[in-house]
Amino acid sequence: MKKYFAYLEELRHSSVTNMYGARPYLQREFPELAHDPQRASEILRAWMDSYRTKGGNSK
């Protein structure tokens, strides 16, 4: 999970995409997710949840 989270954090900082649209990027970067959109979505959701609990977007 760590490698996925690290990639998503890099992607977020790059401003290439809105993170709600990050699933296809995750699938392209990691071959094991290429044909598993559900798993890629679960990883993205877990990353977003962990980011919220760190206080990233909370006021």
PDB file of N, CA, C and O in Angstrom:
ATOM      1  N   MET A   1       0.834  -1.187   0.000  1.00  0.00           N
ATOM      2  CA  MET A   1       0.000   0.000   0.000  1.00  0.00           C
ATOM      3  C   MET A   1       0.880   1.252   0.000  1.00  0.00           C
ATOM      4  O   MET A   1       0.518   2.282  -0.569  1.00  0.00           O
ATOM      5  N   LYS A   2       2.030   1.143   0.643  1.00  0.00           N
ATOM      6  CA  LYS A   2       2.933   2.285   0.750  1.00  0.00           C
ATOM      7  C   LYS A   2       3.347   2.840  -0.616  1.00  0.00           C
ATOM      8  O   LYS A   2       3.391   4.053  -0.821  1.00  0.00           O
ATOM      9  N   LYS A   3       3.650   1.924  -1.547  1.00  0.00           N
ATOM     10  CA  LYS A   3       4.093   2.377  -2.876  1.00  0.00           C
ATOM     11  C   LYS A   3       2.978   3.121  -3.607  1.00  0.00           C
ATOM     12  O   LYS A   3       3.236   4.087  -4.326  1.00  0.00           O
ATOM     13  N   TYR A   4       1.746   2.671  -3.422  1.00  0.00           N
ATOM     14  CA  TYR A   4       0.613   3.337  -4.061  1.00  0.00           C
ATOM     15  C   TYR A   4       0.406   4.732  -3.460  1.00  0.00           C
ATOM     16  O   TYR A   4       0.195   5.708  -4.180  1.00  0.00           O
ATOM     17  N   PHE A   5       0.470   4.802  -2.146  1.00  0.00           N
ATOM     18  CA  PHE A   5       0.280   6.083  -1.473  1.00  0.00           C
ATOM     19  C   PHE A   5       1.376   7.066  -1.864  1.00  0.00           C
ATOM     20  O   PHE A   5       1.104   8.247  -2.080  1.00  0.00           O
ATOM     21  N   ALA A   6       2.609   6.587  -1.955  1.00  0.00           N
ATOM     22  CA  ALA A   6       3.724   7.459  -2.350  1.00  0.00           C
ATOM     23  C   ALA A   6       3.488   7.996  -3.761  1.00  0.00           C
ATOM     24  O   ALA A   6       3.697   9.181  -4.021  1.00  0.00           O
ATOM     25  N   TYR A   7       3.056   7.129  -4.663  1.00  0.00           N
ATOM     26  CA  TYR A   7       2.780   7.563  -6.031  1.00  0.00           C
ATOM     27  C   TYR A   7       1.645   8.592  -6.053  1.00  0.00           C
ATOM     28  O   TYR A   7       1.741   9.608  -6.742  1.00  0.00           O
ATOM     29  N   LEU A   8       0.585   8.333  -5.310  1.00  0.00           N
ATOM     30  CA  LEU A   8      -0.550   9.253  -5.284  1.00  0.00           C
ATOM     31  C   LEU A   8      -0.157  10.614  -4.708  1.00  0.00           C
ATOM     32  O   LEU A   8      -0.656  11.648  -5.151  1.00  0.00           O
ATOM     33  N   GLU A   9       0.721  10.607  -3.739  1.00  0.00           N
ATOM     34  CA  GLU A   9       1.190  11.869  -3.170  1.00  0.00           C
ATOM     35  C   GLU A   9       2.004  12.649  -4.207  1.00  0.00           C
ATOM     36  O   GLU A   9       1.856  13.865  -4.330  1.00  0.00           O
ATOM     37  N   GLU A  10       2.853  11.955  -4.942  1.00  0.00           N
ATOM     38  CA  GLU A  10       3.620  12.604  -6.016  1.00  0.00           C
ATOM     39  C   GLU A  10       2.678  13.162  -7.089  1.00  0.00           C
ATOM     40  O   GLU A  10       2.864  14.276  -7.578  1.00  0.00           O
ATOM     41  N   LEU A  11       1.684  12.380  -7.436  1.00  0.00           N
ATOM     42  CA  LEU A  11       0.707  12.811  -8.434  1.00  0.00           C
ATOM     43  C   LEU A  11      -0.039  14.058  -7.957  1.00  0.00           C
ATOM     44  O   LEU A  11      -0.267  14.986  -8.733  1.00  0.00           O
ATOM     45  N   ARG A  12      -0.408  14.072  -6.711  1.00  0.00           N
ATOM     46  CA  ARG A  12      -1.112  15.228  -6.142  1.00  0.00           C
ATOM     47  C   ARG A  12      -0.248  16.485  -6.248  1.00  0.00           C
ATOM     48  O   ARG A  12      -0.732  17.549  -6.636  1.00  0.00           O
ATOM     49  N   HIS A  13       1.015  16.354  -5.906  1.00  0.00           N
ATOM     50  CA  HIS A  13       1.926  17.503  -5.959  1.00  0.00           C
ATOM     51  C   HIS A  13       2.206  17.960  -7.387  1.00  0.00           C
ATOM     52  O   HIS A  13       2.542  19.123  -7.608  1.00  0.00           O
ATOM     53  N   SER A  14       2.073  17.072  -8.342  1.00  0.00           N
ATOM     54  CA  SER A  14       2.354  17.426  -9.741  1.00  0.00           C
ATOM     55  C   SER A  14       1.248  18.285 -10.355  1.00  0.00           C
ATOM     56  O   SER A  14       1.483  18.989 -11.337  1.00  0.00           O
ATOM     57  N   SER A  15       0.057  18.230  -9.787  1.00  0.00           N
ATOM     58  CA  SER A  15      -1.116  18.961 -10.304  1.00  0.00           C
ATOM     59  C   SER A  15      -1.510  18.532 -11.716  1.00  0.00           C
ATOM     60  O   SER A  15      -2.151  19.296 -12.439  1.00  0.00           O
ATOM     61  N   VAL A  16      -1.138  17.336 -12.107  1.00  0.00           N
ATOM     62  CA  VAL A  16      -1.478  16.811 -13.434  1.00  0.00           C
ATOM     63  C   VAL A  16      -2.972  16.531 -13.545  1.00  0.00           C
ATOM     64  O   VAL A  16      -3.569  16.710 -14.607  1.00  0.00           O
ATOM     65  N   THR A  17      -3.566  16.096 -12.452  1.00  0.00           N
ATOM     66  CA  THR A  17      -4.980  15.750 -12.457  1.00  0.00           C
ATOM     67  C   THR A  17      -5.599  16.065 -11.108  1.00  0.00           C
ATOM     68  O   THR A  17      -4.908  16.131 -10.091  1.00  0.00           O
ATOM     69  N   ASN A  18      -6.895  16.256 -11.113  1.00  0.00           N
ATOM     70  CA  ASN A  18      -7.650  16.323  -9.882  1.00  0.00           C
ATOM     71  C   ASN A  18      -7.608  14.912  -9.299  1.00  0.00           C
ATOM     72  O   ASN A  18      -7.742  13.939 -10.042  1.00  0.00           O
ATOM     73  N   MET A  19      -7.429  14.786  -8.015  1.00  0.00           N
ATOM     74  CA  MET A  19      -7.243  13.457  -7.433  1.00  0.00           C
ATOM     75  C   MET A  19      -8.477  12.570  -7.547  1.00  0.00           C
ATOM     76  O   MET A  19      -8.365  11.351  -7.421  1.00  0.00           O
ATOM     77  N   TYR A  20      -9.628  13.142  -7.777  1.00  0.00           N
ATOM     78  CA  TYR A  20     -10.812  12.310  -8.019  1.00  0.00           C
ATOM     79  C   TYR A  20     -10.688  11.567  -9.352  1.00  0.00           C
ATOM     80  O   TYR A  20     -11.373  10.569  -9.573  1.00  0.00           O
ATOM     81  N   GLY A  21      -9.832  12.043 -10.222  1.00  0.00           N
ATOM     82  CA  GLY A  21      -9.592  11.402 -11.510  1.00  0.00           C
ATOM     83  C   GLY A  21      -8.289  10.627 -11.553  1.00  0.00           C
ATOM     84  O   GLY A  21      -7.770  10.354 -12.635  1.00  0.00           O
ATOM     85  N   ALA A  22      -7.758  10.271 -10.408  1.00  0.00           N
ATOM     86  CA  ALA A  22      -6.436   9.637 -10.332  1.00  0.00           C
ATOM     87  C   ALA A  22      -6.429   8.134 -10.610  1.00  0.00           C
ATOM     88  O   ALA A  22      -5.366   7.562 -10.851  1.00  0.00           O
ATOM     89  N   ARG A  23      -7.583   7.490 -10.581  1.00  0.00           N
ATOM     90  CA  ARG A  23      -7.594   6.036 -10.760  1.00  0.00           C
ATOM     91  C   ARG A  23      -6.908   5.572 -12.040  1.00  0.00           C
ATOM     92  O   ARG A  23      -6.102   4.645 -11.968  1.00  0.00           O
ATOM     93  N   PRO A  24      -7.177   6.158 -13.210  1.00  0.00           N
ATOM     94  CA  PRO A  24      -6.498   5.687 -14.421  1.00  0.00           C
ATOM     95  C   PRO A  24      -4.976   5.867 -14.360  1.00  0.00           C
ATOM     96  O   PRO A  24      -4.231   5.067 -14.925  1.00  0.00           O
ATOM     97  N   TYR A  25      -4.527   6.907 -13.683  1.00  0.00           N
ATOM     98  CA  TYR A  25      -3.086   7.118 -13.523  1.00  0.00           C
ATOM     99  C   TYR A  25      -2.494   5.997 -12.681  1.00  0.00           C
ATOM    100  O   TYR A  25      -1.424   5.472 -12.988  1.00  0.00           O
ATOM    101  N   LEU A  26      -3.188   5.645 -11.636  1.00  0.00           N
ATOM    102  CA  LEU A  26      -2.751   4.553 -10.760  1.00  0.00           C
ATOM    103  C   LEU A  26      -2.694   3.246 -11.543  1.00  0.00           C
ATOM    104  O   LEU A  26      -1.753   2.468 -11.387  1.00  0.00           O
ATOM    105  N   GLN A  27      -3.686   3.007 -12.374  1.00  0.00           N
ATOM    106  CA  GLN A  27      -3.726   1.783 -13.169  1.00  0.00           C
ATOM    107  C   GLN A  27      -2.622   1.741 -14.224  1.00  0.00           C
ATOM    108  O   GLN A  27      -2.088   0.671 -14.519  1.00  0.00           O
ATOM    109  N   ARG A  28      -2.282   2.879 -14.787  1.00  0.00           N
ATOM    110  CA  ARG A  28      -1.193   2.914 -15.778  1.00  0.00           C
ATOM    111  C   ARG A  28       0.165   2.718 -15.126  1.00  0.00           C
ATOM    112  O   ARG A  28       1.054   2.091 -15.703  1.00  0.00           O
ATOM    113  N   GLU A  29       0.323   3.249 -13.935  1.00  0.00           N
ATOM    114  CA  GLU A  29       1.618   3.178 -13.242  1.00  0.00           C
ATOM    115  C   GLU A  29       1.910   1.789 -12.685  1.00  0.00           C
ATOM    116  O   GLU A  29       3.067   1.369 -12.640  1.00  0.00           O
ATOM    117  N   PHE A  30       0.876   1.078 -12.265  1.00  0.00           N
ATOM    118  CA  PHE A  30       1.058  -0.222 -11.620  1.00  0.00           C
ATOM    119  C   PHE A  30       0.345  -1.305 -12.427  1.00  0.00           C
ATOM    120  O   PHE A  30      -0.884  -1.385 -12.419  1.00  0.00           O
ATOM    121  N   PRO A  31       1.123  -2.140 -13.125  1.00  0.00           N
ATOM    122  CA  PRO A  31       0.537  -3.175 -13.994  1.00  0.00           C
ATOM    123  C   PRO A  31      -0.449  -4.104 -13.282  1.00  0.00           C
ATOM    124  O   PRO A  31      -1.403  -4.588 -13.891  1.00  0.00           O
ATOM    125  N   GLU A  32      -0.217  -4.346 -12.005  1.00  0.00           N
ATOM    126  CA  GLU A  32      -1.113  -5.253 -11.278  1.00  0.00           C
ATOM    127  C   GLU A  32      -2.513  -4.655 -11.099  1.00  0.00           C
ATOM    128  O   GLU A  32      -3.452  -5.369 -10.748  1.00  0.00           O
ATOM    129  N   LEU A  33      -2.651  -3.363 -11.336  1.00  0.00           N
ATOM    130  CA  LEU A  33      -3.958  -2.704 -11.221  1.00  0.00           C
ATOM    131  C   LEU A  33      -4.598  -2.425 -12.581  1.00  0.00           C
ATOM    132  O   LEU A  33      -5.740  -1.971 -12.653  1.00  0.00           O
ATOM    133  N   ALA A  34      -3.864  -2.697 -13.646  1.00  0.00           N
ATOM    134  CA  ALA A  34      -4.318  -2.348 -15.000  1.00  0.00           C
ATOM    135  C   ALA A  34      -5.694  -2.912 -15.331  1.00  0.00           C
ATOM    136  O   ALA A  34      -6.495  -2.251 -15.992  1.00  0.00           O
ATOM    137  N   HIS A  35      -5.968  -4.112 -14.882  1.00  0.00           N
ATOM    138  CA  HIS A  35      -7.250  -4.763 -15.195  1.00  0.00           C
ATOM    139  C   HIS A  35      -8.117  -4.952 -13.951  1.00  0.00           C
ATOM    140  O   HIS A  35      -9.003  -5.806 -13.912  1.00  0.00           O
ATOM    141  N   ASP A  36      -7.837  -4.128 -12.936  1.00  0.00           N
ATOM    142  CA  ASP A  36      -8.585  -4.242 -11.684  1.00  0.00           C
ATOM    143  C   ASP A  36      -9.010  -2.845 -11.195  1.00  0.00           C
ATOM    144  O   ASP A  36      -8.492  -2.343 -10.198  1.00  0.00           O
ATOM    145  N   PRO A  37      -9.956  -2.232 -11.913  1.00  0.00           N
ATOM    146  CA  PRO A  37     -10.373  -0.879 -11.527  1.00  0.00           C
ATOM    147  C   PRO A  37     -10.966  -0.803 -10.120  1.00  0.00           C
ATOM    148  O   PRO A  37     -10.853   0.226  -9.454  1.00  0.00           O
ATOM    149  N   GLN A  38     -11.589  -1.871  -9.673  1.00  0.00           N
ATOM    150  CA  GLN A  38     -12.164  -1.865  -8.329  1.00  0.00           C
ATOM    151  C   GLN A  38     -11.066  -1.744  -7.277  1.00  0.00           C
ATOM    152  O   GLN A  38     -11.187  -0.965  -6.331  1.00  0.00           O
ATOM    153  N   ARG A  39      -9.995  -2.517  -7.446  1.00  0.00           N
ATOM    154  CA  ARG A  39      -8.868  -2.453  -6.493  1.00  0.00           C
ATOM    155  C   ARG A  39      -8.210  -1.069  -6.545  1.00  0.00           C
ATOM    156  O   ARG A  39      -7.876  -0.499  -5.507  1.00  0.00           O
ATOM    157  N   ALA A  40      -8.029  -0.538  -7.747  1.00  0.00           N
ATOM    158  CA  ALA A  40      -7.434   0.797  -7.888  1.00  0.00           C
ATOM    159  C   ALA A  40      -8.305   1.837  -7.185  1.00  0.00           C
ATOM    160  O   ALA A  40      -7.782   2.745  -6.538  1.00  0.00           O
ATOM    161  N   SER A  41      -9.612   1.714  -7.303  1.00  0.00           N
ATOM    162  CA  SER A  41     -10.529   2.635  -6.629  1.00  0.00           C
ATOM    163  C   SER A  41     -10.436   2.500  -5.111  1.00  0.00           C
ATOM    164  O   SER A  41     -10.475   3.495  -4.388  1.00  0.00           O
ATOM    165  N   GLU A  42     -10.314   1.273  -4.640  1.00  0.00           N
ATOM    166  CA  GLU A  42     -10.183   1.038  -3.194  1.00  0.00           C
ATOM    167  C   GLU A  42      -8.906   1.684  -2.659  1.00  0.00           C
ATOM    168  O   GLU A  42      -8.914   2.285  -1.585  1.00  0.00           O
ATOM    169  N   ILE A  43      -7.819   1.561  -3.403  1.00  0.00           N
ATOM    170  CA  ILE A  43      -6.547   2.162  -2.988  1.00  0.00           C
ATOM    171  C   ILE A  43      -6.674   3.679  -2.962  1.00  0.00           C
ATOM    172  O   ILE A  43      -6.248   4.325  -2.005  1.00  0.00           O
ATOM    173  N   LEU A  44      -7.256   4.244  -4.006  1.00  0.00           N
ATOM    174  CA  LEU A  44      -7.434   5.683  -4.072  1.00  0.00           C
ATOM    175  C   LEU A  44      -8.306   6.175  -2.927  1.00  0.00           C
ATOM    176  O   LEU A  44      -8.000   7.187  -2.297  1.00  0.00           O
ATOM    177  N   ARG A  45      -9.378   5.469  -2.662  1.00  0.00           N
ATOM    178  CA  ARG A  45     -10.282   5.837  -1.563  1.00  0.00           C
ATOM    179  C   ARG A  45      -9.551   5.774  -0.210  1.00  0.00           C
ATOM    180  O   ARG A  45      -9.721   6.655   0.633  1.00  0.00           O
ATOM    181  N   ALA A  46      -8.743   4.731  -0.014  1.00  0.00           N
ATOM    182  CA  ALA A  46      -7.982   4.597   1.233  1.00  0.00           C
ATOM    183  C   ALA A  46      -6.982   5.746   1.372  1.00  0.00           C
ATOM    184  O   ALA A  46      -6.794   6.284   2.463  1.00  0.00           O
ATOM    185  N   TRP A  47      -6.342   6.116   0.259  1.00  0.00           N
ATOM    186  CA  TRP A  47      -5.394   7.235   0.294  1.00  0.00           C
ATOM    187  C   TRP A  47      -6.124   8.530   0.655  1.00  0.00           C
ATOM    188  O   TRP A  47      -5.653   9.303   1.490  1.00  0.00           O
ATOM    189  N   MET A  48      -7.269   8.760   0.024  1.00  0.00           N
ATOM    190  CA  MET A  48      -8.038   9.969   0.324  1.00  0.00           C
ATOM    191  C   MET A  48      -8.478   9.994   1.785  1.00  0.00           C
ATOM    192  O   MET A  48      -8.409  11.034   2.440  1.00  0.00           O
ATOM    193  N   ASP A  49      -8.928   8.853   2.292  1.00  0.00           N
ATOM    194  CA  ASP A  49      -9.351   8.775   3.692  1.00  0.00           C
ATOM    195  C   ASP A  49      -8.183   9.051   4.626  1.00  0.00           C
ATOM    196  O   ASP A  49      -8.338   9.760   5.620  1.00  0.00           O
ATOM    197  N   SER A  50      -7.016   8.497   4.317  1.00  0.00           N
ATOM    198  CA  SER A  50      -5.849   8.718   5.175  1.00  0.00           C
ATOM    199  C   SER A  50      -5.397  10.177   5.104  1.00  0.00           C
ATOM    200  O   SER A  50      -4.938  10.740   6.098  1.00  0.00           O
ATOM    201  N   TYR A  51      -5.526  10.777   3.940  1.00  0.00           N
ATOM    202  CA  TYR A  51      -5.159  12.180   3.792  1.00  0.00           C
ATOM    203  C   TYR A  51      -6.073  13.063   4.631  1.00  0.00           C
ATOM    204  O   TYR A  51      -5.614  14.026   5.245  1.00  0.00           O
ATOM    205  N   ARG A  52      -7.337  12.747   4.661  1.00  0.00           N
ATOM    206  CA  ARG A  52      -8.296  13.510   5.461  1.00  0.00           C
ATOM    207  C   ARG A  52      -7.982  13.376   6.949  1.00  0.00           C
ATOM    208  O   ARG A  52      -8.067  14.353   7.694  1.00  0.00           O
ATOM    209  N   THR A  53      -7.624  12.180   7.379  1.00  0.00           N
ATOM    210  CA  THR A  53      -7.365  11.979   8.811  1.00  0.00           C
ATOM    211  C   THR A  53      -6.067  12.667   9.238  1.00  0.00           C
ATOM    212  O   THR A  53      -5.873  12.948  10.420  1.00  0.00           O
ATOM    213  N   LYS A  54      -5.184  12.937   8.282  1.00  0.00           N
ATOM    214  CA  LYS A  54      -3.952  13.693   8.584  1.00  0.00           C
ATOM    215  C   LYS A  54      -4.249  15.186   8.666  1.00  0.00           C
ATOM    216  O   LYS A  54      -3.389  15.965   9.076  1.00  0.00           O
ATOM    217  N   GLY A  55      -5.438  15.588   8.287  1.00  0.00           N
ATOM    218  CA  GLY A  55      -5.793  16.995   8.327  1.00  0.00           C
ATOM    219  C   GLY A  55      -5.440  17.760   7.066  1.00  0.00           C
ATOM    220  O   GLY A  55      -5.403  18.990   7.076  1.00  0.00           O
ATOM    221  N   GLY A  56      -5.184  17.052   5.988  1.00  0.00           N
ATOM    222  CA  GLY A  56      -4.781  17.694   4.743  1.00  0.00           C
ATOM    223  C   GLY A  56      -5.777  18.673   4.189  1.00  0.00           C
ATOM    224  O   GLY A  56      -5.403  19.772   3.778  1.00  0.00           O
ATOM    225  N   ASN A  57      -7.037  18.301   4.168  1.00  0.00           N
ATOM    226  CA  ASN A  57      -8.049  19.183   3.593  1.00  0.00           C
ATOM    227  C   ASN A  57      -9.049  19.684   4.616  1.00  0.00           C
ATOM    228  O   ASN A  57      -9.969  20.426   4.274  1.00  0.00           O
ATOM    229  N   SER A  58      -8.880  19.293   5.849  1.00  0.00           N
ATOM    230  CA  SER A  58      -9.878  19.708   6.842  1.00  0.00           C
ATOM    231  C   SER A  58      -9.592  21.125   7.313  1.00  0.00           C
ATOM    232  O   SER A  58      -8.456  21.598   7.282  1.00  0.00           O
ATOM    233  N   LYS A  59     -10.653  21.785   7.750  1.00  0.00           N
ATOM    234  CA  LYS A  59     -10.507  23.174   8.225  1.00  0.00           C
ATOM    235  C   LYS A  59     -10.513  23.215   9.711  1.00  0.00           C
ATOM    236  O   LYS A  59     -10.401  24.291  10.299  1.00  0.00           O
TER     237      LYS A  59
END
